[in-house]
Amino acid sequence: MTNPRRNFLKQSATLGAALCLPNLPAFEALAQPSRQGFELIVLATNWGYNGSISDFCKMAREAGYDGIEVWWPTDEAARKALFAALKEQNMKVGYLAAGYDSNFQQHLQQFETMLRAATSNQEVKPLYINCHSGRDYFNFEQNCKIIDLSNQISKQTGIPVYHETHRSRMLFAAHIARQFIEAKPDLRLTLDISHWCNVHESLLQDQTATVEKALARTSHIHARIGHPEGPQVNDPRAPEWENTVKAHFSWWDQVVALHRQAGKPLTFLTEFGPADYLPALPYTRQPVANQWDINVYMLQQLKKRYASK
């Protein structure tokens, strides 16, 4: 019988020591004053993990994570298992929600059903709901209805609802997201800026004003490093990505500074994914780096740089 946890840890291992990449020097702590109320909360993703949620929560806790981000389980047995694991490991949680249908009305109904279920559950209160919102091919007015609905549900339940800057969704590109930011003052973002680097084939040097607007609306960050030709570098520790890594940390620095000044907690998710997000060798599809190791490395860098002293 295979061991899912062992397979998860090994599935993205390099072929041998000759392929190991040197680490960049650890980022130093960010020297900024913090008002009372600021807290750094770093969550783990179970994307690519095939074991039980109980084992995953235990593994995440042992690695130093504060909680996990998972899709809202629509199956009752899966919900019970999740709630039990969170309580056993004393872990925080953020939920993902979305609609899927290409027909807008059906999509909106799917989205509302999942969002209401995730926000109304009394068993384990989430830190937030992160939404894969709308579609890039829905028109502006349709996507605005999704934002309006999520704002309404958030106000009714007191659960923050964020919209992710994600490819194929309404906020897939910087210039498109700017239209929603300017039209909807209550819109709060999950910043996954790796997607925008990929969409615009740049590190967004020519869209600084738009990026600043997005940073000011960010309440949650997906800490994955993207680049002009893809949403995920093969290994952020590799020296060839130094400038790209620093660009992402410079964006995150600004969001952290805003939350420190306001005395508000800030959540991060370390979200380096498995193959095919993680580049793999041809034929064998052997990942060129270890997904879990990279995410734990990112966890450690975030804690060193941003945690309150």
Secondary structure, 3 states (H helix, E strand, C coil): CCCHHHHHHHCCCCCCHHHCCCCCCCCCCCCCCCCCCCCEEEEEECCCCCCCHHHHHHHHHHHCCCEEEEECCCCHHHHHHHHHHHHHHCCEEEEEEECCCCCHHHHHHHHHHHHHHHHHCCCCCCCCEEEECCCCCCCHHHHHHHHHHHHHHHHHHCCCEEEECCCCCCCCCHHHHHHHHHHCCCCCEEECCHHHHHHHCCCCCCCHHHHHHHHHCEEEEECCCCECCECCCCCCCCHHHHHHHHHHHHHHHHHHHHHHHHCCCEEEEECCCCCCCCCECCCCCCECCCHHHHHHHHHHHHHHHHCCC
